[in-house]
Amino acid sequence: MAERLSGETFKEKAFQSGKLTLIDFYSDSCVPCKRMVPVLAKLEEKYGDQIFVGKVNVAYEQELVEEYKVMSAPTLIFLKEGEQIQRLTGAKKAAELEEIIDQNL
């Protein structure tokens, strides 16, 4: 299951994992965000240790929301070596995310 990240743990986990990182900026009250839970679980199962999947709650981590200019939830941000390489907004299908992952592994 995707690891919930706070402002304190975000940089440590997202930047130092040495892996392709997918961060899900979500809200507890967001229906499309809830639809992403099984999709992200499928990605974690398929890719295992090749990727790191984290979640940031937009209601509690305003500093990260501002830093990454998140305007809506869900926003999915792919990071590689600490640099943003892709950003998607809205619920997405696993196949679309797998394509991005496969291109960047």
C-alpha positions in Angstrom: 0.0 0.0 0.0 1.3 3.5 -0.9 3.1 5.1 1.9 1.6 8.3 3.3 4.1 11.1 3.4 4.3 14.2 5.4 6.4 17.3 4.9 9.1 15.9 7.1 9.3 12.5 5.3 8.6 13.6 1.7 12.1 14.6 0.6 13.7 11.7 2.5 11.5 9.1 0.9 10.7 10.6 -2.5 14.2 11.9 -3.3 16.5 9.3 -1.7 14.7 6.2 -2.7 17.0 5.9 -5.8 13.9 4.7 -7.6 11.3 6.1 -10.0 8.8 7.8 -7.6 5.1 8.3 -8.1 3.5 10.7 -5.7 -0.3 10.8 -5.4 -1.6 14.2 -4.1 -5.0 13.2 -2.8 -8.0 14.2 -0.7 -10.0 11.9 1.6 -13.3 13.4 0.3 -12.3 13.0 -3.4 -14.1 10.2 -5.3 -11.6 10.1 -8.2 -8.8 9.8 -5.5 -10.5 6.8 -4.0 -10.7 5.2 -7.4 -6.9 5.5 -7.6 -6.2 3.3 -4.5 -6.6 0.0 -6.3 -4.7 1.3 -9.4 -1.7 2.3 -7.2 -1.8 -1.0 -5.4 -1.7 -2.8 -8.7 1.3 -0.8 -9.8 3.1 -1.5 -6.5 2.4 -5.2 -6.9 3.5 -5.3 -10.5 6.7 -3.2 -10.1 7.7 -4.1 -6.5 11.0 -2.6 -5.5 11.5 -0.9 -8.9 9.3 2.1 -7.9 8.3 4.0 -4.8 4.7 5.1 -4.5 3.8 7.7 -1.9 0.6 9.6 -1.0 0.3 13.2 0.1 -2.9 14.4 1.7 -3.6 17.9 0.2 -5.6 18.9 3.3 -2.7 18.5 5.7 0.4 19.2 3.6 -0.2 22.7 2.3 3.5 23.4 2.0 4.0 20.5 -0.4 0.8 21.4 -2.3 2.2 24.9 -2.9 5.7 23.7 -3.7 4.4 21.4 -6.4 1.6 23.7 -7.5 -1.1 21.1 -7.0 -4.4 22.7 -8.1 -6.7 19.6 -7.9 -6.8 16.1 -6.6 -5.8 13.6 -7.6 -2.6 14.9 -9.1 0.0 12.3 -9.8 3.6 13.4 -10.1 6.5 11.2 -11.3 9.9 12.0 -9.9 13.3 10.7 -11.0 16.3 11.6 -9.0 14.3 14.4 -7.3 13.2 16.0 -10.6 9.6 16.0 -11.8 9.4 14.2 -15.1 5.7 13.8 -15.6 2.4 15.2 -14.1 -1.1 13.9 -14.5 -4.3 15.3 -13.1 -7.5 13.2 -12.5 -8.1 9.5 -12.1 -6.0 7.5 -14.6 -6.0 3.9 -15.7 -3.2 1.5 -14.7 -2.2 1.1 -18.4 -1.5 4.8 -18.8 0.7 4.9 -15.6 2.4 1.7 -16.6 3.5 3.3 -19.9 5.1 6.2 -18.1 6.8 3.8 -15.6 8.1 1.5 -18.4 9.6 4.5 -20.2 11.4 5.8 -17.2 12.7 2.6 -15.5 
